[in-house]
């Protein structure tokens, strides 16, 4: 039978020992592994914050601008930073990261470094500074401000030379000097490719790992904003989780060994294996926790055609548990529309999500419980089992050195009903716990509710069912060092629901025919079946692309393409329509610019609807697969009415 030590047990033991009880102080446990910096600790406590993508793309209906956009196109009709920040706060988000410059090179502040900036736009007669208005609104409403500055610049003629690196650092210096405290500096991983480049209209290739001399660039940023964390594919403070679909891996370790580390066996220098960001590295060389980024809409910028695809409050809650619940932060993109406002549909979803979160955390059903522990470090209150109930992530229940496993029993203040359990470690002492399990007392015995790996700053355990019980047991079944568990809390959340994102009108493909039956899987309405072949074979089989006969003329407002994730990401295309299958009209030529990071359904919206019986999808370029080969992958291709 296990011996439990709680407040009552400790008092009884002291009475029995009387004056012989030692008052000797026990030292705090030694930290384990690498540790977070003070800025990382403060950043982690933010839990979730907003991305705001806003630039010329909002007005050209693109995701990535080419760099040749006229500055005059940027002219929001009713921009209101306070409205945007208010919508963000309504969701419970604690900060805002603004895309001060995206890949198109257009700067939202009157920079001295390039003509391609907001002072050349008609907004406020060229006298405006949107970065300042966002920074001021954040300060006014009590949330933190961060900056995104794309390293890639498809407008700048100097890109690819060392002169551009100087320009880039000068832009960063302006942002980090003139707009107050910054909590995060965000570096995108997209670097190099085709672009306008001052009129050259060429492709510029750079070595993304050496071109910017990141150690020197990061050093400048740290000098200017020492309390900010720096995020990129490889940190140095925060890593990208490796996907833009809104979830992290499980487990998701806060420590990480960057790719290219001389002692790393996972990849050769110069490679980024994005999927490694999902889980991190147990006992990694750096404290580099993940940030889980995704958008409230399919795209990163506002598109009116996506008004029916805004994530619902229930969708956002699912993402919350798959990000914050795994110990990462959640970065939710909220793109303003052409008015310069958060769209009403998005606002409603944000408020609904915020209401759910506030309701969930309004009652902690562990409050008032008594706690028993299988071991405590000493009689010092600094290590008492009851510390897990004080809602402080840095006070903790501590065990003796060498006691890496143990149990904690919460005797609740009566029968309670809940479906969320929150566990936390004191990360200032490292990530120490490997495996855990949660049991509830039911029908006179313990029933295992959930088990898993890794806790870190926060682990939210969402039960598949509501639980009613008067006792909960936390078991630490494997650890790398003595236990420093800082929090056990119980909450009630809405039951998990499948994604309920609004969809387009479903198009019936039953009568459709592909001119080559080898492509029938691309129009069968089932994304699980797919066309997949190497590019050479595809060109021989379909030199003009995939031709589809819809049998009857249809109104076409756009097209969609669903890629095959692992082998077959088409990133450049042409699409045609025809009335007779012989004479073709080019409707759109372009790129799926962010498909590598976000391999989801891609939309091709036409400037105005057309009527046609036939359409033709022609892949022009595909991204190399993991084996280095080029494949055409089409899970589905179709029309949008």
VEXDREN-2710 file (C-alpha; in Angstrom, 1 decimal):
% VEXDREN-2710
k/r/px/py/pz
1/UNK/0.0/0.0/0.0
2/UNK/1.4/3.4/-1.0
3/UNK/2.1/6.0/1.7
4/UNK/0.6/9.4/0.9
5/UNK/1.8/12.6/2.5
6/UNK/-0.7/15.5/2.5
7/UNK/-1.4/18.4/4.7
8/UNK/-3.1/16.3/7.4
9/UNK/-0.4/13.6/7.1
10/UNK/2.4/16.1/7.5
11/UNK/0.8/17.7/10.6
12/UNK/0.3/14.3/12.3
13/UNK/3.9/13.3/11.5
14/UNK/5.2/16.5/13.0
15/UNK/3.2/16.0/16.2
16/UNK/4.5/12.5/16.5
17/UNK/8.1/13.6/16.0
18/UNK/7.7/16.6/18.3
19/UNK/10.8/18.6/19.1
20/UNK/13.0/16.1/17.3
21/UNK/11.6/17.3/14.0
22/UNK/14.4/18.8/11.9
23/UNK/14.0/22.3/10.6
24/UNK/16.9/21.9/8.1
25/UNK/16.3/23.5/4.8
26/UNK/16.3/21.3/1.7
27/UNK/17.8/22.8/-1.4
28/UNK/15.7/23.3/-4.5
29/UNK/16.0/20.6/-7.2
30/UNK/18.7/21.1/-9.8
31/UNK/17.4/22.3/-13.2
32/UNK/17.2/19.6/-15.8
33/UNK/18.5/20.1/-19.3
34/UNK/18.4/23.3/-21.2
35/UNK/16.2/26.1/-19.8
36/UNK/14.1/28.9/-21.2
37/UNK/15.3/32.5/-21.1
38/UNK/13.2/35.2/-19.3
39/UNK/11.7/36.4/-22.7
40/UNK/10.8/32.9/-23.6
41/UNK/9.0/32.4/-20.2
42/UNK/7.1/35.6/-20.7
43/UNK/6.2/34.7/-24.3
44/UNK/5.0/31.2/-23.3
45/UNK/2.5/32.6/-20.8
46/UNK/0.8/34.5/-23.6
47/UNK/-0.9/31.3/-24.8
48/UNK/-2.5/32.7/-27.9
49/UNK/-2.2/35.8/-30.0
50/UNK/-3.0/37.1/-33.5
51/UNK/-1.4/37.3/-36.9
52/UNK/-2.7/40.2/-39.1
53/UNK/-1.9/39.8/-42.8
54/UNK/-2.7/43.0/-44.6
55/UNK/-1.0/44.5/-47.7
56/UNK/-1.5/45.0/-51.5
57/UNK/-2.5/41.3/-51.7
58/UNK/-5.8/42.3/-50.0
59/UNK/-6.6/44.4/-53.0
60/UNK/-5.2/42.1/-55.8
61/UNK/-6.9/39.0/-54.4
62/UNK/-3.6/37.1/-54.2
63/UNK/-1.7/35.2/-51.4
64/UNK/1.8/36.2/-52.6
65/UNK/2.3/39.4/-54.5
66/UNK/4.7/39.4/-57.4
67/UNK/6.3/42.7/-56.4
68/UNK/5.1/44.7/-59.3
69/UNK/1.9/46.0/-57.6
70/UNK/1.2/49.7/-58.0
71/UNK/1.4/51.4/-54.5
72/UNK/-1.8/53.2/-55.4
73/UNK/-3.8/50.0/-55.1
74/UNK/-3.4/50.0/-51.3
75/UNK/-6.3/52.2/-50.2
76/UNK/-8.5/50.8/-47.4
77/UNK/-11.7/52.8/-47.3
78/UNK/-12.4/52.6/-43.5
79/UNK/-9.3/51.4/-41.8
80/UNK/-9.7/51.2/-38.0
81/UNK/-6.9/49.6/-36.0
82/UNK/-9.0/49.9/-32.8
83/UNK/-11.7/47.8/-34.4
84/UNK/-9.2/45.1/-35.4
85/UNK/-7.6/45.0/-32.0
86/UNK/-11.0/44.9/-30.3
87/UNK/-12.0/41.9/-32.4
88/UNK/-8.7/40.2/-31.4
89/UNK/-9.3/40.9/-27.7
90/UNK/-12.8/39.5/-27.9
91/UNK/-11.3/36.1/-28.8
92/UNK/-9.0/36.3/-25.7
93/UNK/-5.9/36.8/-27.8
94/UNK/-3.1/38.5/-26.0
95/UNK/-1.0/40.0/-28.8
96/UNK/-0.8/41.0/-32.4
97/UNK/1.9/40.4/-35.0
98/UNK/1.6/42.6/-38.1
99/UNK/2.9/41.7/-41.6
100/UNK/4.8/45.0/-41.9
101/UNK/6.2/43.8/-45.2
102/UNK/5.2/40.6/-47.0
103/UNK/7.0/39.0/-50.0
104/UNK/5.7/41.6/-52.4
105/UNK/8.0/44.1/-50.6
106/UNK/5.3/46.8/-49.9
107/UNK/6.0/48.4/-46.5
108/UNK/3.2/49.5/-44.3
109/UNK/5.3/52.3/-42.8
110/UNK/7.0/55.3/-44.5
111/UNK/10.4/53.7/-44.6
112/UNK/13.5/55.4/-45.9
113/UNK/14.8/52.2/-47.5
114/UNK/12.4/51.8/-50.5
115/UNK/10.0/53.7/-52.7
116/UNK/7.6/50.8/-52.4
117/UNK/5.9/51.9/-49.2
118/UNK/2.7/53.3/-47.8
119/UNK/3.7/56.9/-48.3
120/UNK/3.2/56.4/-52.0
121/UNK/-0.3/55.1/-51.6
122/UNK/-3.5/57.3/-51.6
123/UNK/-4.3/56.2/-48.0
124/UNK/-4.3/59.4/-45.9
125/UNK/-2.8/61.2/-48.8
126/UNK/0.5/59.4/-48.3
127/UNK/0.8/60.7/-44.8
128/UNK/-0.2/57.6/-43.0
129/UNK/1.8/55.0/-40.9
130/UNK/-0.2/51.8/-40.5
131/UNK/2.5/50.2/-38.3
132/UNK/2.2/53.1/-35.9
133/UNK/-1.6/52.9/-35.8
134/UNK/-1.5/49.2/-35.0
135/UNK/1.2/49.6/-32.4
136/UNK/-0.8/52.5/-30.7
137/UNK/-4.0/50.5/-30.8
138/UNK/-2.3/47.5/-29.1
139/UNK/-0.9/49.7/-26.4
140/UNK/-4.2/51.5/-25.9
141/UNK/-6.1/48.2/-25.5
142/UNK/-3.5/46.4/-23.4
143/UNK/-2.2/43.7/-25.8
144/UNK/1.4/43.2/-27.0
145/UNK/2.7/44.1/-30.4
146/UNK/5.0/42.1/-32.7
147/UNK/6.4/42.5/-36.2
148/UNK/6.7/40.3/-39.3
149/UNK/9.2/41.4/-41.9
150/UNK/9.6/39.1/-44.8
151/UNK/13.2/38.4/-45.6
152/UNK/12.2/37.8/-49.3
153/UNK/11.4/40.9/-51.3
154/UNK/10.1/40.4/-54.8
155/UNK/10.1/44.1/-55.5
156/UNK/13.6/45.1/-54.6
157/UNK/16.2/45.2/-57.4
158/UNK/19.0/44.5/-54.9
159/UNK/17.5/41.2/-53.7
160/UNK/20.2/38.5/-53.9
161/UNK/23.1/41.0/-53.2
162/UNK/24.6/42.0/-50.0
163/UNK/23.2/45.5/-50.5
164/UNK/19.7/44.0/-49.9
165/UNK/20.8/42.4/-46.7
166/UNK/21.9/45.9/-45.5
167/UNK/18.5/47.2/-46.6
168/UNK/16.7/44.4/-44.8
169/UNK/18.5/45.1/-41.6
170/UNK/17.8/48.8/-41.9
171/UNK/14.1/48.1/-42.3
172/UNK/14.2/45.9/-39.2
173/UNK/16.1/48.6/-37.3
174/UNK/13.3/51.1/-38.2
175/UNK/10.6/48.7/-36.9
176/UNK/12.4/47.8/-33.7
177/UNK/13.3/51.4/-32.9
178/UNK/10.3/53.5/-33.7
179/UNK/7.2/51.6/-32.5
180/UNK/7.8/50.7/-28.9
181/UNK/8.3/47.4/-27.2
182/UNK/8.0/44.3/-29.5
183/UNK/7.2/40.9/-28.0
184/UNK/8.0/38.8/-31.1
185/UNK/10.0/39.2/-34.3
186/UNK/8.7/36.9/-37.1
187/UNK/10.9/35.6/-40.0
188/UNK/9.1/33.8/-42.8
189/UNK/10.8/30.7/-44.3
190/UNK/9.9/31.7/-47.9
191/UNK/13.1/33.0/-49.6
192/UNK/14.1/33.4/-53.2
193/UNK/12.4/32.7/-56.5
194/UNK/10.9/34.6/-59.3
195/UNK/9.7/38.2/-58.9
196/UNK/9.6/41.7/-60.3
197/UNK/13.0/42.8/-58.8
198/UNK/12.8/46.4/-60.0
199/UNK/11.6/45.4/-63.4
200/UNK/14.1/42.6/-64.2
201/UNK/11.3/40.0/-63.9
202/UNK/13.7/37.1/-63.2
203/UNK/14.3/34.3/-60.7
204/UNK/16.8/34.9/-57.9
205/UNK/18.1/32.0/-56.0
206/UNK/19.8/32.5/-52.6
207/UNK/21.1/30.2/-49.9
208/UNK/18.5/30.9/-47.2
209/UNK/20.9/29.7/-44.4
210/UNK/23.9/31.8/-45.3
211/UNK/22.6/34.8/-47.4
212/UNK/21.2/36.8/-44.5
213/UNK/24.0/35.9/-42.1
214/UNK/21.3/35.1/-39.5
215/UNK/23.5/35.2/-36.4
216/UNK/24.5/38.8/-37.2
217/UNK/20.9/39.7/-38.1
218/UNK/19.5/38.1/-34.9
219/UNK/22.2/39.9/-32.9
220/UNK/21.0/43.2/-34.2
221/UNK/17.4/42.4/-33.2
222/UNK/18.4/41.3/-29.8
223/UNK/20.4/44.5/-29.3
224/UNK/17.4/46.6/-30.2
225/UNK/14.6/44.5/-28.5
226/UNK/16.3/42.3/-25.8
227/UNK/12.9/41.2/-24.4
228/UNK/11.5/40.0/-27.7
229/UNK/11.6/36.4/-28.9
230/UNK/12.8/35.7/-32.5
231/UNK/10.8/33.1/-34.5
232/UNK/11.9/31.3/-37.7
233/UNK/12.1/27.7/-39.0
234/UNK/15.1/27.3/-36.7
235/UNK/14.5/29.8/-33.9
236/UNK/16.7/30.9/-32.2
237/UNK/13.9/31.4/-29.6
238/UNK/10.8/30.0/-31.2
239/UNK/10.5/27.4/-33.9
240/UNK/7.8/26.9/-36.6
241/UNK/5.7/23.9/-35.8
242/UNK/6.1/22.7/-39.4
243/UNK/2.6/23.0/-40.7
244/UNK/0.0/25.8/-41.3
245/UNK/-3.0/23.6/-40.6
246/UNK/-3.3/24.6/-36.9
247/UNK/-2.0/21.7/-34.9
248/UNK/1.2/20.5/-33.2
249/UNK/2.5/17.0/-32.7
250/UNK/1.8/15.0/-29.6
251/UNK/4.2/15.0/-27.9
252/UNK/5.5/18.4/-28.7
253/UNK/8.8/18.9/-26.8
254/UNK/9.9/22.5/-26.0
255/UNK/13.5/21.5/-26.6
256/UNK/15.0/21.1/-30.1
257/UNK/18.2/20.3/-31.9
258/UNK/18.2/22.5/-35.0
259/UNK/18.8/20.9/-38.3
260/UNK/22.4/21.2/-39.4
261/UNK/23.8/21.0/-35.9
262/UNK/27.2/19.5/-36.3
263/UNK/26.2/16.7/-33.8
264/UNK/22.8/16.1/-35.3
265/UNK/22.2/12.9/-37.2
266/UNK/18.8/13.9/-38.5
267/UNK/19.8/15.9/-41.5
268/UNK/22.7/17.4/-43.4
269/UNK/23.5/21.1/-42.9
270/UNK/21.3/23.3/-45.0
271/UNK/18.1/21.3/-44.7
272/UNK/14.9/22.0/-42.9
273/UNK/12.7/19.0/-42.3
274/UNK/9.5/20.7/-41.3
275/UNK/7.9/17.6/-39.9
276/UNK/10.5/17.6/-37.1
277/UNK/9.1/20.8/-35.8
278/UNK/5.8/19.0/-35.0
279/UNK/7.3/17.0/-32.1
280/UNK/10.6/18.7/-31.3
281/UNK/13.5/16.9/-29.8
282/UNK/13.4/15.2/-26.4
283/UNK/16.5/16.4/-24.6
284/UNK/17.3/18.8/-27.4
285/UNK/20.2/21.1/-27.3
286/UNK/18.2/24.3/-27.3
287/UNK/15.0/25.5/-25.5
288/UNK/13.1/26.3/-28.7
289/UNK/9.3/25.7/-28.2
290/UNK/6.9/25.6/-31.1
291/UNK/4.4/28.2/-32.3
292/UNK/1.4/26.8/-34.1
293/UNK/0.2/29.2/-36.8
294/UNK/-2.9/29.0/-38.9
295/UNK/-5.6/31.3/-40.4
296/UNK/-9.2/31.7/-39.5
297/UNK/-9.8/31.5/-43.3
298/UNK/-8.3/29.1/-45.9
299/UNK/-6.0/31.9/-47.1
300/UNK/-3.7/34.3/-45.2
301/UNK/-5.1/37.4/-46.8
302/UNK/-8.8/38.4/-47.1
303/UNK/-10.7/37.0/-50.1
304/UNK/-14.4/37.7/-50.3
305/UNK/-14.9/34.2/-51.9
306/UNK/-13.8/32.7/-48.5
307/UNK/-16.6/34.5/-46.5
308/UNK/-18.3/31.1/-46.3
309/UNK/-15.2/29.3/-45.1
310/UNK/-14.5/31.1/-41.9
311/UNK/-13.6/28.8/-39.1
312/UNK/-16.4/28.5/-36.5
313/UNK/-15.9/28.9/-32.7
314/UNK/-15.9/25.1/-32.4
315/UNK/-13.2/24.8/-35.1
316/UNK/-11.1/27.3/-33.2
317/UNK/-11.6/25.5/-30.0
318/UNK/-10.3/22.3/-31.6
319/UNK/-7.2/24.1/-32.8
320/UNK/-6.7/25.6/-29.3
321/UNK/-6.6/22.1/-27.7
322/UNK/-4.2/20.9/-30.5
323/UNK/-1.8/23.8/-30.0
324/UNK/-2.0/25.4/-26.5
325/UNK/-3.1/22.1/-25.2
326/UNK/0.1/20.5/-26.4
327/UNK/2.4/23.1/-24.9
328/UNK/2.8/25.4/-27.9
329/UNK/1.4/28.9/-28.4
330/UNK/-1.4/29.5/-30.9
331/UNK/-1.0/32.1/-33.6
332/UNK/-4.3/32.8/-35.3
333/UNK/-4.3/34.8/-38.4
334/UNK/-7.2/37.4/-38.8
335/UNK/-6.9/39.2/-42.1
336/UNK/-8.7/42.6/-42.5
337/UNK/-10.8/43.1/-45.6
338/UNK/-10.5/45.9/-48.2
339/UNK/-12.2/48.3/-45.8
340/UNK/-9.4/47.8/-43.4
341/UNK/-11.7/46.1/-40.9
342/UNK/-12.1/42.6/-39.5
343/UNK/-15.1/41.2/-41.4
344/UNK/-18.3/40.8/-39.5
345/UNK/-18.3/37.0/-40.1
346/UNK/-14.8/36.7/-38.6
347/UNK/-15.8/39.0/-35.7
348/UNK/-18.7/36.7/-34.8
349/UNK/-16.5/33.6/-34.8
350/UNK/-13.8/35.3/-32.7
351/UNK/-16.3/36.5/-30.1
352/UNK/-17.9/33.0/-30.0
353/UNK/-14.5/31.4/-29.4
354/UNK/-13.6/33.9/-26.8
355/UNK/-16.9/33.3/-25.0
356/UNK/-16.2/29.5/-24.9
357/UNK/-12.7/30.0/-23.5
358/UNK/-13.9/32.4/-20.9
359/UNK/-16.7/30.1/-19.8
360/UNK/-14.4/27.1/-19.7
361/UNK/-11.9/28.8/-17.4
362/UNK/-14.6/30.5/-15.2
363/UNK/-14.7/27.6/-12.8
364/UNK/-11.8/25.4/-11.7
365/UNK/-13.4/22.3/-10.2
366/UNK/-10.2/21.4/-8.4
367/UNK/-10.6/24.4/-6.1
368/UNK/-11.1/23.4/-2.5
369/UNK/-9.6/19.9/-3.0
370/UNK/-7.2/18.3/-0.5
371/UNK/-4.1/16.8/-2.0
372/UNK/-2.1/13.7/-1.2
373/UNK/1.3/12.9/-2.7
374/UNK/3.3/9.7/-2.8
375/UNK/6.5/11.7/-2.0
376/UNK/7.4/15.2/-1.2
377/UNK/10.9/16.8/-1.3
378/UNK/10.6/18.1/2.3
379/UNK/8.3/19.7/4.8
380/UNK/9.1/23.1/3.2
381/UNK/5.9/24.6/1.8
382/UNK/7.9/25.4/-1.3
383/UNK/7.5/21.8/-2.4
384/UNK/4.1/21.0/-0.9
385/UNK/1.5/19.0/-2.9
386/UNK/-1.0/21.7/-2.4
387/UNK/1.0/24.1/-4.6
388/UNK/-0.6/22.5/-7.7
389/UNK/-3.9/24.2/-6.7
390/UNK/-2.7/27.8/-6.5
391/UNK/-2.9/28.6/-10.3
392/UNK/0.7/29.7/-10.3
393/UNK/2.8/28.0/-13.0
394/UNK/6.0/28.4/-11.1
395/UNK/5.2/27.1/-7.6
396/UNK/5.2/23.3/-7.6
397/UNK/4.9/20.0/-5.9
398/UNK/8.5/18.7/-5.7
399/UNK/9.8/15.2/-5.0
400/UNK/13.1/14.1/-3.6
401/UNK/16.2/13.8/-5.9
402/UNK/16.0/10.5/-7.7
403/UNK/12.2/10.2/-7.3
404/UNK/11.2/10.7/-10.9
405/UNK/7.8/8.9/-10.7
406/UNK/5.0/9.4/-8.4
407/UNK/1.3/9.9/-7.7
408/UNK/-0.9/12.8/-6.7
409/UNK/-4.5/12.3/-5.5
410/UNK/-7.0/15.2/-5.5
411/UNK/-9.9/14.6/-3.1
412/UNK/-12.4/17.1/-4.5
413/UNK/-14.8/19.2/-2.5
414/UNK/-17.7/17.0/-3.4
415/UNK/-18.7/15.4/-6.6
416/UNK/-17.6/17.4/-9.7
417/UNK/-18.4/17.1/-13.4
418/UNK/-15.7/18.1/-15.9
419/UNK/-14.0/17.0/-19.1
420/UNK/-10.7/19.0/-19.2
421/UNK/-7.6/18.5/-17.0
422/UNK/-4.8/20.9/-17.1
423/UNK/-1.3/19.9/-16.1
424/UNK/1.8/22.1/-15.9
425/UNK/5.4/21.8/-15.1
426/UNK/7.6/24.6/-13.7
427/UNK/9.5/25.1/-16.9
428/UNK/12.1/27.3/-15.2
429/UNK/13.5/24.0/-13.9
430/UNK/13.4/22.4/-17.4
431/UNK/11.0/19.9/-19.0
432/UNK/11.4/16.9/-16.7
433/UNK/8.3/14.7/-17.1
434/UNK/8.1/12.1/-19.9
435/UNK/5.0/10.0/-19.4
436/UNK/1.8/10.7/-17.4
437/UNK/-1.6/9.2/-16.8
438/UNK/-4.9/10.6/-15.4
439/UNK/-7.3/8.4/-13.5
440/UNK/-10.8/9.1/-12.0
441/UNK/-12.5/7.3/-9.2
442/UNK/-15.6/5.5/-10.6
443/UNK/-17.7/2.6/-9.2
444/UNK/-15.3/2.1/-6.3
445/UNK/-12.1/1.8/-8.4
446/UNK/-9.7/3.8/-10.4
447/UNK/-10.4/4.2/-14.1
448/UNK/-7.7/5.4/-16.5
449/UNK/-9.1/8.4/-18.4
450/UNK/-6.1/9.5/-20.5
451/UNK/-2.4/8.9/-20.7
452/UNK/0.3/10.5/-22.8
453/UNK/3.8/11.9/-23.1
454/UNK/5.3/15.3/-22.3
455/UNK/3.7/18.1/-20.2
456/UNK/5.9/21.2/-20.3
457/UNK/4.3/24.6/-19.8
458/UNK/0.8/23.4/-20.3
459/UNK/-0.9/20.1/-21.2
460/UNK/-4.7/20.3/-21.7
461/UNK/-6.3/16.9/-21.6
462/UNK/-9.7/16.8/-23.2
463/UNK/-11.8/13.8/-22.2
464/UNK/-14.0/12.1/-24.8
465/UNK/-16.8/12.3/-22.2
466/UNK/-18.0/14.3/-19.2
467/UNK/-16.7/12.8/-16.0
468/UNK/-18.4/13.0/-12.6
469/UNK/-16.2/12.0/-9.7
470/UNK/-15.0/13.1/-6.3
471/UNK/-11.4/11.9/-6.8
472/UNK/-8.7/12.4/-9.5
473/UNK/-5.3/10.8/-9.6
474/UNK/-2.3/12.1/-11.6
475/UNK/0.4/9.5/-12.2
476/UNK/3.9/10.5/-13.4
477/UNK/5.0/7.1/-14.8
478/UNK/8.3/8.2/-16.3
479/UNK/10.6/11.1/-15.7
480/UNK/14.1/12.3/-16.4
481/UNK/14.5/14.1/-13.1
482/UNK/12.6/14.6/-9.9
483/UNK/9.0/15.9/-10.3
484/UNK/8.2/19.6/-10.4
485/UNK/4.5/19.6/-11.2
486/UNK/3.1/23.1/-10.8
487/UNK/-0.6/22.8/-11.7
488/UNK/-3.5/20.4/-11.7
489/UNK/-6.8/22.1/-12.7
490/UNK/-10.2/20.8/-13.8
491/UNK/-12.5/22.5/-16.3
492/UNK/-15.6/22.0/-18.4
493/UNK/-15.6/22.6/-22.1
494/UNK/-18.1/22.0/-24.9
495/UNK/-17.8/18.4/-26.3
496/UNK/-15.5/18.1/-29.3
497/UNK/-17.2/18.5/-32.6
498/UNK/-16.1/17.8/-36.1
499/UNK/-15.1/20.8/-38.2
500/UNK/-18.1/22.8/-39.2
501/UNK/-16.5/25.3/-41.5
502/UNK/-19.0/26.6/-44.0
503/UNK/-18.6/25.2/-47.5
504/UNK/-19.3/26.2/-51.1
505/UNK/-22.3/24.9/-53.0
506/UNK/-21.4/21.3/-53.7
507/UNK/-20.9/20.6/-57.4
508/UNK/-22.2/17.3/-58.7
509/UNK/-19.5/15.6/-60.7
510/UNK/-21.4/12.4/-61.4
511/UNK/-21.8/13.1/-65.2
512/UNK/-18.3/14.5/-65.7
513/UNK/-15.8/12.8/-67.9
514/UNK/-12.1/13.2/-68.3
515/UNK/-10.8/12.9/-71.9
516/UNK/-8.3/10.4/-70.7
517/UNK/-9.7/7.9/-68.3
518/UNK/-6.4/7.8/-66.4
519/UNK/-7.5/11.1/-64.9
520/UNK/-11.0/9.9/-63.7
521/UNK/-9.8/9.8/-60.1
522/UNK/-9.2/13.6/-60.2
523/UNK/-12.9/14.3/-60.8
524/UNK/-14.7/11.6/-58.9
525/UNK/-15.5/13.8/-55.9
526/UNK/-13.3/11.6/-53.6
527/UNK/-10.1/13.3/-52.4
528/UNK/-8.9/9.9/-51.1
529/UNK/-8.5/8.7/-54.7
530/UNK/-5.9/10.6/-56.8
531/UNK/-3.9/11.0/-59.9
532/UNK/-0.2/10.7/-59.2
533/UNK/2.5/10.3/-61.8
534/UNK/6.0/11.8/-62.5
535/UNK/6.0/15.0/-64.5
536/UNK/7.6/13.4/-67.6
537/UNK/4.9/10.7/-67.8
538/UNK/2.2/13.3/-67.2
539/UNK/3.4/15.5/-70.1
540/UNK/3.4/12.5/-72.4
541/UNK/0.0/11.3/-71.3
542/UNK/-1.6/14.8/-71.2
543/UNK/0.5/17.3/-73.1
544/UNK/-2.3/19.9/-72.8
545/UNK/-3.3/19.0/-69.2
546/UNK/-6.3/17.4/-67.7
547/UNK/-9.4/18.1/-70.0
548/UNK/-12.8/17.7/-68.4
549/UNK/-16.2/17.5/-70.2
550/UNK/-18.9/18.5/-67.7
551/UNK/-21.5/17.4/-70.4
552/UNK/-23.5/20.6/-70.0
553/UNK/-22.6/24.3/-69.9
554/UNK/-22.2/25.5/-66.3
555/UNK/-21.7/28.9/-64.6
556/UNK/-18.1/29.0/-63.4
557/UNK/-17.0/31.5/-60.8
558/UNK/-13.7/29.8/-60.2
559/UNK/-11.8/26.5/-59.9
560/UNK/-10.3/24.4/-57.1
561/UNK/-7.4/22.1/-56.9
562/UNK/-6.7/19.6/-54.1
563/UNK/-3.1/18.5/-54.1
564/UNK/-1.6/15.2/-53.1
565/UNK/0.4/16.2/-50.1
566/UNK/3.4/13.8/-50.2
567/UNK/4.1/13.5/-53.9
568/UNK/2.6/16.0/-56.3
569/UNK/2.3/19.7/-55.3
570/UNK/1.5/21.7/-58.4
571/UNK/2.6/25.3/-57.7
572/UNK/2.1/26.9/-61.1
573/UNK/-0.8/26.4/-63.5
574/UNK/-2.9/27.6/-66.4
575/UNK/-6.6/26.9/-66.6
576/UNK/-8.8/27.2/-69.7
577/UNK/-12.4/26.9/-70.7
578/UNK/-14.1/25.9/-73.9
579/UNK/-17.6/25.6/-75.3
580/UNK/-16.8/22.9/-77.8
581/UNK/-13.6/21.2/-76.5
582/UNK/-11.6/22.6/-79.5
583/UNK/-11.3/26.3/-79.1
584/UNK/-9.9/27.3/-75.7
585/UNK/-9.8/30.5/-73.7
586/UNK/-7.2/31.1/-71.1
587/UNK/-9.0/32.1/-67.9
588/UNK/-6.2/32.2/-65.4
589/UNK/-2.5/31.7/-65.1
590/UNK/-0.8/31.8/-61.7
591/UNK/0.8/30.2/-58.7
592/UNK/-0.3/28.4/-55.6
593/UNK/2.3/30.4/-53.7
594/UNK/2.0/28.9/-50.2
595/UNK/1.1/25.3/-51.1
596/UNK/4.3/23.8/-49.7
597/UNK/3.7/25.1/-46.2
598/UNK/-0.1/24.7/-46.5
599/UNK/-1.0/21.8/-48.8
600/UNK/-4.7/22.2/-48.7
601/UNK/-7.4/22.9/-51.3
602/UNK/-6.4/25.8/-53.5
603/UNK/-8.9/28.2/-55.1
604/UNK/-8.6/29.9/-58.4
605/UNK/-11.2/32.8/-58.4
606/UNK/-12.1/34.4/-61.7
607/UNK/-12.5/38.1/-62.1
608/UNK/-16.0/37.5/-63.4
609/UNK/-18.0/34.3/-63.9
610/UNK/-18.0/32.5/-67.3
611/UNK/-20.2/29.9/-68.8
612/UNK/-18.5/26.8/-70.4
613/UNK/-18.9/23.1/-70.9
614/UNK/-15.3/22.1/-70.8
615/UNK/-12.3/23.2/-68.7
616/UNK/-8.6/22.3/-68.9
617/UNK/-6.2/22.3/-65.9
618/UNK/-2.6/22.5/-67.1
619/UNK/0.2/22.0/-64.4
620/UNK/3.2/24.1/-65.4
621/UNK/5.5/23.3/-62.5
622/UNK/5.6/21.0/-59.5
623/UNK/7.6/21.1/-56.3
624/UNK/10.1/18.3/-55.8
625/UNK/9.0/15.5/-53.5
626/UNK/11.1/14.2/-50.6
627/UNK/12.9/11.8/-52.9
628/UNK/13.9/14.8/-55.1
629/UNK/11.7/13.7/-58.1
630/UNK/8.9/15.7/-59.6
631/UNK/5.4/14.3/-59.5
632/UNK/2.0/15.7/-60.6
633/UNK/-0.6/15.0/-57.9
634/UNK/-4.2/15.8/-58.3
635/UNK/-6.6/14.5/-55.6
636/UNK/-9.4/16.6/-57.1
637/UNK/-9.9/19.4/-59.6
638/UNK/-13.3/21.1/-60.1
639/UNK/-15.3/24.3/-60.5
640/UNK/-16.7/26.8/-58.1
641/UNK/-20.2/28.1/-59.0
END
